[in-house]
Amino acid sequence: MRIRMSNLLTHRTSRTLLALETLEAREVPAITILIDYSHDTTGFFLNNPTAQATLQTAANDLAAQLSASLPAINPGGGNTWSESFFDPSTGQEVSVNNPSVASNTIVVYAGARVLGGDQVSVGGFGGYSATGTQAWQNALTSRGPLGTLLWGGSVAFDTTTNWYFGTSAAGLGANQEDFFTCATHELGHVLGFGTASTWFSQVSNGTFTGPISESVYGGPVPVTWGAGAELADVTVGAVRPVFDLTLPPGMQTAPATTLDWATLADIGWTVSGVPGVSAGVSPASPPVASTLAPFTPPALATPGATPIVLTGETDGSAQVFTLGSNDTLVAAGGPMAPFPGFTGVIRSTTADFTGDGTQDYAFVTGAGTAAEVEIIDGATGTDLVAPTLVLGGFTGGAFIAAGDIQGDGKADLVVSADAGGSPRVQVFQVENGALVTVADFIAFDSPNFRGGARVAVGDVNRDGYDDLIVGAGVGGGPRVSVYSGAALAQGQLVNLVPDFFAFDSTLRSGVFVTAGDFNGDGYADIAYSTGDTGGPRVRVVSGAELVANPGADVATLPALADFYALDPNDRNGINIAAVDMTGSSQAVLIVGSGNTTDDIVRVIPLSQMNVPTTPLQNPFSNPNTIDGVDVG
């Protein structure tokens, strides 16, 4: 059985249902896990008391060892909030307005549907939005031990899986999936394992470095999938933890092992009754707030040229660069903090959102916190859009791109979910300091896919409307969709060309995409690269070629370029961006390495593609990055 988790509410693993249990009083109050079956429309649990009982046992086993101070959530008097989560029976994101949540209680929505592929269960904590007094919002944000609002989440299980629902392995068949183990795993994601910012702040170089976990494991614990959201096939004393990524059929590892409890303690939970975990090592603190100055657009010397923003440093900073001589990047000012206090992954894009001729700067948060966008006016340095939740507060991270999809002379913002979320894409117009929804849809018509998506924008067919390019995220084949911007502006979803696989369809590292006019013919060309664990290959296809061959398989069309941008032996993936850095209406390709220990960047014009010899640069003062160098 393959088990994968995600940060918002979607993880691959066995199903988990949570039930209500009140525990004994402690100095630090014990938690109650309240399972809500109101979204179990398939009747998976409501018609199966044994499944309910096993889910309840998994919830009780976890709750009995955990404690924290979780204040009650009681909206009213102008203070409002909305919880968002993936409906376990449909996979669609839904919201519940102004629910009350009792103190020291976590609510988990449970249900089931056909998940498809090798996915047997998904789960994770939910997002939220809120309005009201600052004290109310501060109270919500600080609820729980994870540095963010923890109200609960949802879990879903596959209805076609051959489940074993017992809590003892005595009756487990060799070809059955163990529900008890999967439920415990998914509930762990709801509690922040592989989803919380306090988890990701301790992920480094493919390992989890929480001190308690290291003590139990004997060193840094290997992690994998979705920027390190899962334990990577590890054992302690020949025992496999419940929070491991994969579990073969016919195996039960629940209840939680010492290493599982250690990971929960490291992210902030108080754990009792577990030798080696309950005492001796203090849980890790949330990330330390950045001391950098807020982001302020630097003065730029070349009118019409678009700067590039590089992010990825471990302090959560962003830095603007312009193009210097010999295809090198030159820093324009020092590092700044788009989201002061957040030291996780940040991604960016640069575009003119106001139509004033000056490039503006948009940023979005990565995994470990509710997805939040901020847009800063390049002319004034003030907020065009103050920090605003997107994707329903999804905590698995997001990607952004921008372009004039509506053809009105102003850029629109595109946001997509990262690994752990569905390939949801939102398109926004910037209006009066707010994000106004233009489109909100699931790419590839694949709501059950949980690898997320990456996005790019450019006028591929030269009709005056920028088009939207979407690439599948990690865990899926390198599938790419190209949607008509003119149709999106009218509320329609129309493919310009048939979906295609950018590379070998068996690859599961995802695909990064970008779009820009590399050859100066007025058509945006599409460039795509291998994802998180692939070699640094880039393929560029002419927009004019795409328009001339609307029904052709893009993978079979001749390429403007097909090459390795960095060392062909590097398997850390690359991030790419097409940017007109000279004001000549001709883009260059910016490549950032996915290597977390070497901050490599390269600028590649069309003339250098296929055999690039332009300089390799190290743009940051510290070569170590959170998840490679992001270019935007």
C-alpha positions in Angstrom: 0.0 0.0 0.0 1.3 3.4 -0.9 0.8 6.1 1.8 1.1 9.7 0.9 0.1 12.7 2.9 -0.4 16.4 2.1 -0.5 19.5 4.1 -4.1 20.8 3.7 -6.3 17.9 4.0 -5.1 15.5 1.4 -2.5 12.7 2.0 -2.0 9.3 0.5 -2.3 6.7 3.2 -4.9 4.6 4.8 -8.1 6.1 5.8 -8.7 7.5 9.2 -11.9 8.3 11.0 -11.9 10.3 14.1 -14.3 9.8 17.0 -15.2 11.7 20.1 -13.4 10.9 23.3 -13.0 12.8 26.5 -9.8 12.1 28.4 -8.7 12.5 31.9 -7.7 15.9 33.2 -4.1 16.9 33.1 -2.0 20.0 33.8 -1.9 20.6 30.1 -5.4 19.6 28.9 -5.7 16.4 26.9 -7.2 16.8 23.5 -10.6 15.4 22.2 -10.8 14.2 18.6 -14.3 14.6 17.4 -15.2 12.7 14.3 -17.9 14.3 12.1 -19.6 12.0 9.6 -21.8 14.7 8.1 -19.9 14.4 4.8 -19.9 10.6 4.6 -22.4 10.7 1.8 -21.3 7.3 0.4 -22.2 5.6 3.7 -18.7 4.1 4.1 -18.7 4.7 7.8 -22.4 5.2 8.5 -23.2 1.8 7.1 -20.2 0.1 8.7 -20.0 0.2 12.5 -16.8 -1.8 12.5 -15.1 0.9 10.4 -16.3 3.5 12.8 -15.0 1.6 15.8 -11.6 1.1 14.3 -11.3 4.7 13.3 -12.4 5.7 16.8 -9.7 3.4 18.3 -7.0 5.0 16.1 -8.2 8.5 17.2 -8.4 7.4 20.9 -4.9 5.9 20.8 -3.4 9.2 19.6 -5.5 11.5 21.8 -4.7 9.5 24.9 -1.0 10.4 24.6 -1.3 14.0 23.4 -2.1 17.2 25.3 -2.1 20.9 24.5 -4.0 24.0 25.3 -6.5 24.6 22.5 -8.9 27.6 23.3 -12.5 27.3 22.3 -13.6 28.9 19.0 -16.8 30.9 19.5 -17.7 33.4 16.7 -20.0 36.2 17.3 -20.3 40.0 17.7 -18.7 40.7 14.4 -16.0 38.1 14.8 -16.4 35.5 12.0 -14.5 32.6 10.5 -14.9 29.9 8.0 -13.2 26.5 8.0 -12.3 24.9 4.7 -11.4 21.3 3.9 -11.6 18.7 1.1 -15.0 17.0 1.2 -14.0 13.4 1.9 -16.8 12.0 -0.3 -16.2 14.2 -3.3 -12.6 15.5 -3.1 -13.9 19.1 -3.7 -13.0 21.9 -1.4 -15.9 23.0 0.8 -16.4 25.5 3.7 -18.4 25.6 6.9 -19.2 29.1 8.1 -18.9 30.1 11.8 -18.8 26.7 13.5 -18.1 26.6 17.2 -15.3 24.3 18.4 -15.0 23.4 22.0 -11.7 23.9 23.9 -9.1 21.2 23.5 -11.1 19.7 20.7 -10.1 18.8 17.1 -12.8 18.2 14.5 -12.2 15.7 11.7 -14.6 15.2 8.8 -14.5 11.6 7.6 -15.8 9.8 4.5 -14.9 7.8 1.5 -14.9 7.8 -2.3 -13.0 6.2 -5.2 -9.5 7.7 -5.0 -8.0 5.9 -8.0 -4.5 4.7 -8.7 -2.6 3.3 -5.8 -4.1 5.8 -3.4 -6.0 4.2 -0.5 -6.5 7.2 1.8 -5.9 10.9 2.1 -5.9 13.4 5.0 -4.6 16.6 6.5 -5.5 19.7 8.5 -7.8 22.3 7.1 -7.6 25.9 6.2 -9.6 28.9 7.3 -10.4 32.6 6.7 -11.5 35.1 9.4 -12.7 38.6 9.9 -13.1 40.6 13.1 -11.0 42.2 15.8 -7.2 41.8 15.9 -7.5 40.0 19.2 -9.9 37.5 17.6 -7.7 36.9 14.6 -4.6 36.6 16.8 -6.4 34.0 19.0 -7.3 31.9 15.9 -3.8 32.1 14.5 -2.2 31.0 17.7 -4.5 28.1 18.6 -2.6 24.9 19.1 1.1 24.0 19.2 1.9 24.2 15.5 2.1 28.0 15.0 -1.2 28.2 13.1 -4.9 27.7 13.6 -5.5 24.0 14.3 -9.2 23.3 14.2 -9.0 19.9 12.6 -9.3 18.7 9.0 -10.6 15.7 7.0 -9.7 12.2 6.0 -11.0 10.1 3.2 -10.6 6.4 2.3 -10.9 4.5 -1.0 -14.2 2.6 -1.4 -12.7 0.0 -3.8 -9.8 -1.1 -1.5 -9.9 -4.5 0.1 -9.9 -3.3 3.7 -9.2 -5.1 6.9 -11.0 -3.3 9.8 -9.6 -5.2 12.8 -7.4 -3.7 15.4 -5.5 -7.0 15.8 -3.4 -8.3 13.0 -4.5 -11.8 13.7 -7.1 -11.8 10.9 -5.3 -9.6 8.4 -5.1 -11.2 4.9 -2.0 -11.1 2.8 -3.8 -9.0 0.1 -5.7 -6.7 2.5 -4.9 -3.1 3.4 -4.9 -2.5 7.1 -7.4 0.3 7.9 -6.2 0.7 11.5 -2.7 1.7 10.3 -3.9 3.9 7.5 -6.3 5.7 9.8 -3.6 6.4 12.4 -1.3 7.7 9.6 -3.9 10.1 8.2 -4.8 11.4 11.7 -1.1 12.1 12.1 -1.3 14.4 9.1 -4.3 16.2 10.7 -2.2 16.7 13.8 0.6 18.3 11.8 2.9 15.4 10.9 4.3 16.3 7.4 2.0 19.3 7.2 2.8 21.9 9.9 5.4 24.7 9.6 7.1 23.4 12.7 7.6 20.1 10.7 9.0 21.8 7.6 11.3 24.1 9.6 13.1 20.9 10.7 13.4 19.3 7.2 16.9 19.7 5.7 18.7 17.9 2.9 16.1 15.1 2.7 15.9 14.4 6.4 13.8 15.4 9.4 16.1 16.8 12.1 13.8 17.1 15.1 16.0 16.4 18.2 13.7 13.9 19.7 13.3 12.0 16.5 17.0 12.0 15.9 17.5 10.6 19.4 15.1 7.8 18.8 16.3 7.0 15.2 20.0 7.6 15.9 20.4 10.5 13.5 18.5 12.6 11.0 15.4 10.7 9.8 15.1 10.2 6.0 12.0 11.9 4.5 10.5 12.0 1.0 7.6 13.2 -1.2 6.2 16.7 -1.3 9.3 18.5 0.0 9.7 16.0 2.8 6.2 15.3 4.1 6.6 11.6 4.7 9.1 9.3 6.4 11.1 7.4 3.8 10.9 3.7 4.3 12.7 3.7 7.7 12.7 1.2 10.6 13.7 1.4 14.2 14.6 -1.9 15.8 13.1 -3.7 12.7 9.8 -1.9 13.4 8.3 0.3 10.7 6.6 3.5 12.0 3.0 4.2 11.1 4.1 7.6 9.6 6.2 5.9 6.9 5.3 6.6 3.2 4.6 3.0 2.2 3.1 0.0 3.8 2.8 -3.4 2.0 -0.5 -5.2 2.0 -1.0 -7.6 4.8 1.0 -5.6 7.3 -0.2 -3.7 10.4 2.1 -1.2 12.2 -0.5 0.6 14.3 -0.7 1.8 17.0 1.9 4.5 16.8 5.6 3.7 17.4 8.1 5.6 19.5 9.4 7.3 16.3 5.9 8.4 15.4 5.4 9.9 18.9 8.8 11.6 18.6 7.9 13.4 15.4 4.7 14.7 17.0 6.7 15.9 20.0 9.2 17.6 17.8 6.5 19.7 16.0 5.2 20.9 19.4 2.8 18.4 20.9 3.1 17.4 24.6 3.5 13.6 24.6 3.0 11.5 27.7 3.6 7.9 28.6 6.2 7.2 25.9 9.7 6.3 27.1 12.4 8.3 25.3 9.9 10.9 24.1 7.9 12.2 27.1 10.8 13.7 28.9 14.4 14.6 28.4 14.3 16.6 25.2 12.2 19.8 24.8 10.0 20.1 21.7 11.3 22.3 18.9 10.1 25.9 18.9 8.3 27.4 15.9 10.6 29.1 13.3 12.2 32.3 14.6 10.8 35.4 13.0 12.9 37.0 10.3 14.8 40.2 11.2 14.9 41.3 7.6 13.2 44.5 6.4 9.9 44.2 4.6 10.1 43.9 0.8 10.5 47.3 -0.9 10.9 47.5 -4.7 14.4 48.8 -5.7 14.9 51.5 -8.2 15.6 50.0 -11.7 17.8 51.6 -14.4 16.4 50.0 -17.6 12.8 51.1 -18.5 10.7 48.3 -20.0 13.0 45.6 -18.6 11.5 43.0 -16.2 13.6 42.1 -13.2 13.8 38.6 -11.7 13.1 37.7 -8.1 15.0 34.9 -6.5 13.8 33.2 -3.3 14.8 30.1 -1.4 17.2 31.2 1.3 16.6 29.7 4.7 15.6 33.1 6.2 12.5 33.5 4.0 14.0 36.3 2.0 13.5 37.5 -1.5 16.0 39.5 -3.7 15.5 41.4 -6.9 18.1 40.9 -9.8 18.5 42.7 -13.1 20.5 41.4 -16.1 24.1 42.5 -16.3 26.8 41.9 -18.9 27.7 38.4 -20.1 24.3 37.1 -19.2 24.9 37.5 -15.4 22.5 38.5 -12.7 23.1 41.7 -10.7 21.5 42.2 -7.3 19.2 45.3 -7.1 19.3 46.0 -3.4 19.6 43.5 -0.6 17.5 40.6 0.7 14.0 41.5 2.0 11.2 39.7 3.7 7.9 39.6 1.8 6.2 37.9 4.7 8.1 39.1 7.9 8.2 36.3 10.4 7.7 33.5 7.8 10.9 31.6 7.1 9.6 28.9 4.8 9.5 28.6 1.1 8.3 31.7 -0.8 7.6 31.9 -4.5 7.2 35.0 -6.7 6.3 36.5 -10.0 6.7 39.9 -11.6 4.1 41.6 -13.7 2.3 44.9 -14.3 -1.0 44.5 -12.3 -2.0 48.2 -12.6 -1.3 49.0 -16.2 1.0 51.9 -15.2 4.0 50.5 -17.1 5.9 49.6 -13.9 6.5 46.0 -12.9 4.9 44.9 -9.7 5.9 42.0 -7.4 3.7 39.2 -6.3 4.6 36.6 -3.6 3.0 33.4 -2.2 3.9 31.2 0.7 5.0 27.7 0.4 4.3 24.6 2.6 3.7 24.9 6.3 1.3 27.8 6.6 -2.0 28.7 5.0 -1.4 29.8 1.4 -1.2 33.6 1.3 -0.6 36.1 -1.5 0.8 39.6 -1.3 1.2 42.0 -4.3 3.5 45.0 -3.9 3.2 48.1 -6.2 6.5 48.5 -8.0 6.0 52.2 -8.3 5.1 53.1 -4.7 6.3 50.2 -2.6 2.9 49.9 -1.0 0.5 46.9 -1.0 -1.6 46.5 -4.1 -3.0 43.5 -2.3 -2.3 43.0 1.4 -1.6 39.4 2.5 -4.7 37.4 1.5 -5.5 33.8 1.8 -5.9 31.8 -1.4 -6.8 28.1 -2.1 -9.0 28.1 0.9 -6.0 28.4 3.2 -4.3 25.2 1.9 -1.2 24.6 3.9 0.8 22.5 1.4 2.2 25.5 -0.4 1.4 27.2 -3.7 2.8 28.3 -7.0 2.0 31.6 -8.8 2.3 33.1 -12.3 0.9 36.3 -13.9 -0.1 37.7 -17.2 -2.9 39.6 -19.1 -5.4 36.8 -19.4 -8.4 39.2 -19.8 -6.7 41.3 -22.5 -7.3 44.6 -20.6 -3.7 45.7 -20.3 -3.4 44.6 -16.7 -1.9 41.4 -15.4 -4.0 38.8 -13.7 -2.7 36.5 -11.0 -2.7 32.7 -11.2 -2.3 30.5 -8.2 -2.0 26.7 -8.0 -1.7 24.2 -5.2 1.5 22.4 -4.5 2.0 18.7 -3.7 -0.7 17.3 -1.4 -3.4 19.3 -3.0 -5.5 18.7 -6.0 -4.4 20.4 -9.2 -6.6 23.4 -8.3 -6.0 26.6 -10.2 -7.3 30.0 -9.3 -7.2 33.1 -11.6 -7.7 36.5 -10.0 -8.0 40.1 -11.2 -6.5 42.7 -9.0 -9.2 45.3 -8.2 -9.4 48.0 -5.5 -6.8 46.2 -3.3 -8.5 42.8 -3.5 -8.3 39.6 -5.5 -11.5 39.1 -7.6 -12.0 35.6 -8.9 -11.9 35.2 -12.7 -11.7 31.4 -12.7 -11.4 28.5 -10.2 -11.1 25.0 -11.5 -9.4 21.6 -11.3 -6.8 21.1 -14.0 -6.6 17.9 -16.1 -10.2 17.0 -14.9 -8.4 15.1 -12.1 -9.8 16.0 -8.7 -8.3 12.9 -7.0 -4.7 13.7 -8.1 -2.8 15.0 -5.1 0.4 16.1 -6.6 -0.7 19.7 -7.1 0.2 21.7 -10.2 2.6 24.3 -11.5 1.5 27.3 -13.7 2.7 29.7 -16.3 1.1 32.5 -18.5 1.9 33.7 -22.0 0.2 34.6 -25.3 0.8 31.3 -27.1 -1.5 32.0 -30.1 -0.9 35.7 -30.4 -4.5 36.8 -30.0 -3.9 39.5 -27.4 -5.0 37.3 -24.5 -2.3 35.5 -22.4 -3.0 31.8 -22.2 -2.6 29.6 -19.2 -0.2 26.6 -19.1 -0.5 24.1 -16.3 2.0 21.3 -15.5 1.3 18.3 -13.2 3.1 18.2 -9.9 5.0 15.5 -8.1 3.6 12.0 -8.2 2.0 12.3 -11.6 3.2 11.9 -15.1 4.6 15.1 -16.7 1.3 16.1 -18.1 0.8 19.6 -19.5 -2.5 21.5 -20.4 -2.7 24.7 -22.3 -5.9 26.7 -21.7 -7.1 29.6 -23.9 -6.9 33.0 -22.1 -9.6 34.4 -24.3 -12.0 31.6 -23.2 -11.0 31.9 -19.5 -11.9 35.6 -19.7 -15.4 34.5 -20.7 -15.7 31.9 -18.0 -15.0 29.0 -20.3 -12.3 26.3 -20.0 -11.0 25.5 -23.6 -7.8 23.7 -24.5 -5.7 25.4 -27.2 -4.0 22.0 -27.9 -4.5 18.5 -26.6 -3.0 17.7 -23.3 0.5 16.1 -23.7 3.2 14.5 -21.7 6.3 16.7 -21.7 8.6 13.8 -21.2 8.4 10.1 -20.6 4.9 9.4 -19.2 6.3 7.1 -16.6 8.2 9.9 -14.8 6.7 10.9 -11.5 8.8 13.9 -10.6 6.3 16.4 -12.0 7.0 19.1 -14.6 7.8 22.8 -14.2 6.5 25.1 -17.0 7.1 28.7 -18.2 6.2 30.7 -21.3 7.9 33.6 -23.1 8.8 34.8 -26.6 12.3 33.5 -26.9 12.7 34.1 -30.7 10.9 37.4 -31.0 8.1 36.3 -33.4 5.3 37.6 -31.1 4.2 34.1 -30.0 4.9 32.9 -26.5 6.9 29.8 -26.6 6.4 27.1 -24.0 9.4 25.7 -22.0 9.1 22.8 -19.6 11.6 21.0 -17.3 11.7 17.9 -15.2 10.4 18.2 -11.7 11.7 17.7 -8.2 13.8 14.6 -8.7 14.6 14.7 -12.4 17.6 15.7 -14.4 17.9 19.4 -15.5 16.4 18.8 -18.9 14.6 21.7 -20.7 12.5 21.4 -23.8 11.2 24.5 -25.6 8.4 24.4 -28.2 7.5 27.3 -30.5 4.1 29.0 -29.9 3.8 29.5 -33.6 4.4 25.8 -34.2 1.7 25.0 -31.7 -0.8 27.3 -33.5 0.1 25.8 -36.9 -0.5 22.3 -35.6 -3.5 22.5 -33.2 -4.3 18.8 -33.1 -0.8 17.5 -33.0 0.9 15.8 -30.0 3.1 18.5 -28.8 5.7 16.0 -27.7 6.2 15.1 -31.3 6.6 18.6 -32.7 10.1 20.0 -33.4 11.6 21.8 -30.5 13.3 25.2 -30.5 15.6 23.6 -28.0 16.0 20.4 -26.0 19.0 20.3 -23.6 20.4 20.0 -20.1 20.6 23.4 -18.5 22.9 22.3 -15.7 24.9 19.1 -14.9 23.1 16.2 -16.5 24.0 14.0 -13.6 22.2 16.3 -11.1 18.8 14.8 -10.0 17.5 17.6 -7.9 15.3 19.1 -10.6 15.3 22.8 -11.7 12.9 25.8 -11.5 12.6 27.8 -14.7 11.2 31.2 -15.7 11.0 33.0 -19.1 11.6 36.8 -18.6 12.2 39.8 -20.9 15.0 41.2 -18.8 16.2 43.6 -21.5 13.0 45.3 -22.7 13.5 43.9 -26.2 10.3 41.8 -26.2 12.5 38.7 -26.3 12.7 36.5 -23.2 15.7 34.7 -21.7 15.4 31.5 -19.7 16.4 31.7 -16.0 17.2 28.4 -14.4 17.4 27.8 -10.6 18.8 24.5 -9.3 16.6 22.4 -7.0 19.8 21.4 -5.0 19.3 22.4 -1.4 23.1 22.7 -0.8 24.2 24.7 -3.9 22.3 27.8 -4.9 23.1 27.6 -8.7 21.4 30.0 -11.2 22.0 30.4 -14.9 20.7 32.8 -17.5 20.2 31.2 -21.0 19.2 33.2 -24.1 17.9 31.3 -27.2 21.4 31.5 -28.8 22.8 29.6 -25.9 20.2 26.9 -25.7 21.1 23.3 -26.6 24.7 23.9 -25.6 24.7 26.5 -22.8 28.0 28.1 -21.8 26.7 31.1 -19.9 28.1 31.5 -16.4 26.8 29.6 -13.4 26.2 31.9 -10.5 25.6 31.5 -6.7 23.3 34.5 -6.0 22.9 34.0 -2.2 25.3 34.6 0.6 24.4 31.1 2.0 24.5 28.2 -0.5 22.0 26.3 1.5 18.3 26.7 0.5 15.0 25.4 1.7 13.9 23.8 -1.6 16.4 25.0 -4.2 16.4 28.4 -5.9 13.0 29.6 -7.0 12.9 32.0 -10.0 10.0 34.3 -10.6 
